[in-house]
Amino acid sequence: MPVPAIEITNLTKRYGDTGPLAVDDISLAVEPGSVIGFLGPNGAGKTTTIKILAGLVSATSGSASLGGFDVVHQRAAAMAQFGAVLEGSRNIYWTLSSWQNLIYFGRLKGLRKSAAAARAERLLTDLDLWERRHEKVGGFSRGMQQKVAIAAALIADPAIILLDEPTLGLDVAATRTVKNWIGTLARDEGKTILLTTHQLDVVEELCDRVAVISGGRFVTDLPIGALLSQFRQHDHYEVRTEARADPVALPDGFTAVRGDEDTVITGHVQGGDDLYALIEALRAQGLPLRSLAQVQPNLEEVFLSLVKEPVNG
């Protein structure tokens, strides 16, 4: 078995002698080259865990390693394994330009100046920042600052990338750029990525696996397909017909919502006879059937069910 890219064992973090547990005896092993969504409501322990992995916060007990190197006892080797984007652009200097930030972090990670410059040019070009590379980051928009933070995390081409809300503050186009980057890094370059975000469509699109933490403890850790399958309701159907101004007569257990383009009918069926009865009822009213499908859960619905509280944007 390969050495886990990220591994935490019985990790616990309590702030103060009698303070609350931010992280409560959690364990996790992430295979090299995989993308894991690390999800939870605000205050669940996600950022604390990432800070422990990044060497910014000390655990109360337990251990954490990156690329097989313990973040406490083999700190230098562990820190060389990863790049991180922390929520709020806290891993860049606002008084420096984007170019200066990347050269600085590249040199700090041990790159020669020429190698850092070549890598910085590629990153800034791909993230549409090249023309403004000499402007101070403090004058950038929130989205542009986040792009610089992402570039700084990638400057040394790390094997492991820790992304804490990487699309926060980005517009639709910039979010798509970052999503494409994450996909490319995992698919084409074999990077291991730990991603936290409240944009669950991003997780559903990019992640191989999802670990959900609530109250400092894991409530699930499964491949995304297996997680969604657990919440699939095999008797719940959605039928689409053409839009109809007058009410649609339906068998018991079904409801209809009329939209601009079509009417959406949903309900639970006990067996094939119920479904056939619905189709016959629609046929009798002259409503052409456009589609019929089992309703599949999305990750947001699953997440809300697991943590029993709303997603904060």
C-alpha positions as semicolon CSV with decimal commas, in nm:
position;residue;x (nm);y (nm);z (nm)
1;M;0,000;0,000;0,000
2;P;0,134;0,348;-0,082
3;V;0,210;0,585;0,202
4;P;-0,094;0,811;0,254
5;A;-0,038;1,160;0,118
6;I;-0,229;1,301;0,416
7;E;-0,275;1,110;0,740
8;I;-0,414;1,216;1,075
9;T;-0,450;0,975;1,366
10;N;-0,659;1,038;1,680
11;L;-0,615;1,410;1,626
12;T;-0,752;1,632;1,902
13;K;-0,733;2,008;1,956
14;R;-0,863;2,190;2,263
15;Y;-0,814;2,565;2,294
16;G;-0,716;2,639;2,653
17;D;-0,715;2,404;2,947
18;T;-1,093;2,390;2,977
19;G;-1,202;2,529;2,641
20;P;-1,416;2,347;2,386
21;L;-1,278;2,075;2,163
22;A;-1,230;2,217;1,814
23;V;-1,119;1,875;1,685
24;D;-1,221;1,563;1,874
25;D;-1,018;1,243;1,815
26;I;-1,045;1,224;1,435
27;S;-0,852;0,998;1,199
28;L;-0,820;1,020;0,822
29;A;-0,594;0,877;0,550
30;V;-0,593;1,022;0,197
31;E;-0,444;0,832;-0,094
32;P;-0,191;1,007;-0,321
33;G;-0,347;1,165;-0,628
34;S;-0,701;1,189;-0,490
35;V;-0,925;1,490;-0,429
36;I;-1,114;1,487;-0,100
37;G;-1,387;1,729;-0,003
38;F;-1,349;1,817;0,366
39;L;-1,689;1,958;0,460
40;G;-1,873;2,086;0,763
41;P;-2,067;2,383;0,898
42;N;-1,885;2,688;1,029
43;G;-1,697;2,605;1,349
44;A;-1,696;2,231;1,278
45;G;-1,315;2,199;1,296
46;K;-1,217;2,212;0,929
47;T;-0,986;2,513;0,940
48;T;-0,829;2,402;1,268
49;T;-0,744;2,066;1,111
50;I;-0,590;2,235;0,807
51;K;-0,386;2,467;1,030
52;I;-0,252;2,165;1,220
53;L;-0,154;2,001;0,891
54;A;0,013;2,325;0,781
55;G;0,210;2,351;1,104
56;L;0,035;2,671;1,214
57;V;-0,144;2,524;1,516
58;S;-0,025;2,252;1,755
59;A;-0,252;1,958;1,826
60;T;-0,342;1,877;2,183
61;S;-0,292;1,508;2,107
62;G;-0,269;1,271;1,814
63;S;-0,052;1,301;1,504
64;A;-0,057;1,438;1,151
65;S;0,168;1,369;0,856
66;L;0,213;1,488;0,498
67;G;0,377;1,258;0,244
68;G;0,473;1,027;0,528
69;F;0,651;1,302;0,728
70;D;0,524;1,396;1,073
71;V;0,434;1,766;1,085
72;V;0,587;1,802;1,434
73;H;0,885;1,567;1,444
74;Q;0,982;1,598;1,076
75;R;0,862;1,951;1,026
76;A;1,095;2,066;0,748
77;A;1,030;1,760;0,531
78;A;0,654;1,777;0,595
79;M;0,634;2,148;0,511
80;A;0,809;2,082;0,179
81;Q;0,527;1,849;0,074
82;F;0,242;2,099;0,048
83;G;0,109;2,435;-0,061
84;A;-0,190;2,594;0,111
85;V;-0,458;2,848;0,038
86;L;-0,600;2,967;0,369
87;E;-0,940;3,133;0,393
88;G;-0,911;3,512;0,369
89;S;-0,592;3,531;0,155
90;R;-0,379;3,506;0,469
91;N;-0,086;3,340;0,296
92;I;0,017;3,642;0,085
93;Y;0,161;3,985;0,160
94;W;-0,061;4,273;0,052
95;T;0,223;4,528;0,048
96;L;0,405;4,327;-0,220
97;S;0,311;4,281;-0,583
98;S;0,187;3,945;-0,709
99;W;0,524;3,892;-0,878
100;Q;0,715;3,972;-0,557
101;N;0,488;3,739;-0,358
102;L;0,551;3,448;-0,591
103;I;0,925;3,500;-0,610
104;Y;0,942;3,532;-0,231
105;F;0,743;3,214;-0,167
106;G;0,930;3,029;-0,439
107;R;1,265;3,114;-0,285
108;L;1,128;3,030;0,061
109;K;1,039;2,684;-0,072
110;G;1,393;2,637;-0,202
111;L;1,353;2,725;-0,572
112;R;1,634;2,894;-0,762
113;K;1,541;3,248;-0,865
114;S;1,525;3,152;-1,234
115;A;1,300;2,855;-1,160
116;A;1,076;3,066;-0,938
117;A;1,049;3,331;-1,211
118;A;0,958;3,077;-1,479
119;R;0,697;2,916;-1,257
120;A;0,556;3,256;-1,151
121;E;0,518;3,365;-1,514
122;R;0,322;3,053;-1,601
123;L;0,093;3,079;-1,298
124;L;0,021;3,449;-1,337
125;T;-0,047;3,404;-1,708
126;D;-0,282;3,112;-1,655
127;L;-0,468;3,300;-1,381
128;D;-0,500;3,617;-1,597
129;L;-0,278;3,827;-1,368
130;W;0,032;3,870;-1,583
131;E;-0,046;4,224;-1,701
132;R;-0,086;4,342;-1,340
133;R;0,203;4,148;-1,190
134;H;0,383;4,459;-1,060
135;E;0,083;4,611;-0,880
136;K;0,051;4,574;-0,503
137;V;-0,182;4,294;-0,400
138;G;-0,351;4,521;-0,145
139;G;-0,509;4,715;-0,430
140;F;-0,655;4,405;-0,594
141;S;-1,015;4,290;-0,572
142;R;-1,098;4,004;-0,334
143;G;-1,110;3,763;-0,625
144;M;-0,773;3,872;-0,763
145;Q;-0,615;3,841;-0,419
146;Q;-0,747;3,487;-0,399
147;K;-0,590;3,407;-0,735
148;V;-0,253;3,531;-0,606
149;A;-0,296;3,315;-0,295
150;I;-0,361;3,012;-0,516
151;A;-0,055;3,089;-0,729
152;A;0,159;3,124;-0,414
153;A;0,040;2,783;-0,296
154;L;0,140;2,628;-0,630
155;I;0,470;2,809;-0,685
156;A;0,692;2,519;-0,573
157;D;0,482;2,256;-0,754
158;P;0,390;2,071;-0,429
159;A;0,258;1,715;-0,424
160;I;-0,016;1,805;-0,173
161;I;-0,243;2,108;-0,187
162;L;-0,460;2,225;0,105
163;L;-0,740;2,452;-0,017
164;D;-0,952;2,627;0,245
165;E;-1,238;2,805;0,060
166;P;-1,033;2,868;-0,259
167;T;-1,330;3,009;-0,455
168;L;-1,447;3,247;-0,182
169;G;-1,505;3,593;-0,331
170;L;-1,452;3,483;-0,690
171;D;-1,694;3,565;-0,969
172;V;-1,836;3,294;-1,195
173;A;-1,553;3,314;-1,451
174;A;-1,278;3,312;-1,187
175;T;-1,447;3,023;-1,004
176;R;-1,450;2,824;-1,327
177;T;-1,078;2,900;-1,374
178;V;-0,999;2,769;-1,026
179;K;-1,219;2,460;-1,075
180;N;-1,038;2,384;-1,401
181;W;-0,706;2,427;-1,222
182;I;-0,803;2,184;-0,948
183;G;-0,920;1,929;-1,204
184;T;-0,601;1,961;-1,404
185;L;-0,379;1,935;-1,096
186;A;-0,549;1,615;-0,984
187;R;-0,614;1,451;-1,321
188;D;-0,303;1,543;-1,519
189;E;-0,041;1,607;-1,250
190;G;-0,142;1,356;-0,983
191;K;-0,167;1,608;-0,700
192;T;-0,341;1,522;-0,376
193;I;-0,594;1,790;-0,289
194;L;-0,785;1,851;0,033
195;L;-1,065;2,098;-0,039
196;T;-1,299;2,280;0,197
197;T;-1,578;2,491;0,051
198;H;-1,944;2,579;0,102
199;Q;-1,993;2,558;-0,276
200;L;-2,103;2,198;-0,277
201;D;-2,147;2,186;-0,654
202;V;-1,769;2,234;-0,675
203;V;-1,716;1,935;-0,445
204;E;-1,964;1,721;-0,637
205;E;-1,789;1,804;-0,964
206;L;-1,428;1,761;-0,853
207;C;-1,396;1,531;-0,552
208;D;-1,344;1,155;-0,540
209;R;-1,439;1,136;-0,175
210;V;-1,614;1,338;0,094
211;A;-1,543;1,357;0,466
212;V;-1,799;1,554;0,670
213;I;-1,705;1,689;1,012
214;S;-1,949;1,834;1,265
215;G;-1,875;1,934;1,621
216;G;-1,513;1,832;1,576
217;R;-1,596;1,471;1,481
218;F;-1,646;1,293;1,148
219;V;-2,004;1,202;1,066
220;T;-1,914;1,034;0,737
221;D;-1,615;0,956;0,515
222;L;-1,706;0,789;0,186
223;P;-1,643;0,799;-0,190
224;I;-1,886;1,056;-0,327
225;G;-2,080;0,803;-0,533
226;A;-2,132;0,577;-0,231
227;L;-2,239;0,873;-0,016
228;L;-2,501;0,988;-0,268
229;S;-2,624;0,631;-0,312
230;Q;-2,696;0,602;0,060
231;F;-2,947;0,886;0,030
232;R;-3,103;0,781;-0,300
233;Q;-3,478;0,725;-0,276
234;H;-3,560;0,460;-0,532
235;D;-3,935;0,526;-0,512
236;H;-3,921;0,903;-0,575
237;Y;-3,988;1,009;-0,933
238;E;-3,996;1,331;-1,133
239;V;-4,205;1,364;-1,449
240;R;-4,192;1,659;-1,686
241;T;-4,473;1,748;-1,926
242;E;-4,554;2,054;-2,133
243;A;-4,666;2,362;-1,938
244;R;-5,040;2,373;-1,871
245;A;-5,227;2,680;-1,748
246;D;-5,516;2,486;-1,595
247;P;-5,465;2,249;-1,299
248;V;-5,342;1,897;-1,372
249;A;-5,544;1,612;-1,220
250;L;-5,308;1,365;-1,055
251;P;-5,331;1,038;-0,862
252;D;-5,283;1,057;-0,485
253;G;-4,928;1,117;-0,372
254;F;-4,819;1,338;-0,663
255;T;-4,784;1,717;-0,683
256;A;-4,738;1,943;-0,986
257;V;-4,551;2,274;-1,021
258;R;-4,602;2,470;-1,340
259;G;-4,302;2,650;-1,485
260;D;-4,253;2,869;-1,793
261;E;-4,136;2,579;-2,009
262;D;-4,292;2,272;-1,851
263;T;-4,487;2,126;-1,562
264;V;-4,284;1,926;-1,308
265;I;-4,467;1,645;-1,129
266;T;-4,305;1,468;-0,833
267;G;-4,410;1,196;-0,594
268;H;-4,342;0,857;-0,441
269;V;-4,458;0,535;-0,602
270;Q;-4,519;0,202;-0,430
271;G;-4,463;0,004;-0,748
272;G;-4,494;0,000;-1,124
273;D;-4,874;0,020;-1,113
274;D;-4,863;0,364;-0,946
275;L;-4,626;0,493;-1,212
276;Y;-4,840;0,355;-1,494
277;A;-5,148;0,515;-1,334
278;L;-4,975;0,853;-1,339
279;I;-4,874;0,817;-1,703
280;E;-5,230;0,716;-1,801
281;A;-5,370;1,016;-1,613
282;L;-5,142;1,248;-1,807
283;R;-5,230;1,079;-2,135
284;A;-5,603;1,120;-2,063
285;Q;-5,548;1,494;-2,018
286;G;-5,355;1,526;-2,342
287;L;-5,027;1,609;-2,171
288;P;-4,724;1,483;-2,366
289;L;-4,452;1,322;-2,154
290;R;-4,115;1,498;-2,188
291;S;-3,912;1,304;-1,933
292;L;-3,941;1,060;-1,645
293;A;-3,662;0,986;-1,399
294;Q;-3,588;0,878;-1,046
295;V;-3,499;1,178;-0,833
296;Q;-3,131;1,168;-0,740
297;P;-3,004;1,346;-0,427
298;N;-2,745;1,619;-0,465
299;L;-2,458;1,677;-0,224
300;E;-2,621;1,980;-0,063
301;E;-2,927;1,774;0,036
302;V;-2,703;1,500;0,175
303;F;-2,487;1,750;0,362
304;L;-2,788;1,918;0,524
305;S;-2,922;1,581;0,629
306;L;-2,589;1,487;0,788
307;V;-2,521;1,805;0,983
308;K;-2,883;1,914;1,039
309;E;-2,811;2,281;0,980
310;P;-2,802;2,517;0,682
311;V;-2,498;2,572;0,465
312;N;-2,348;2,914;0,523
313;G;-2,226;3,088;0,211
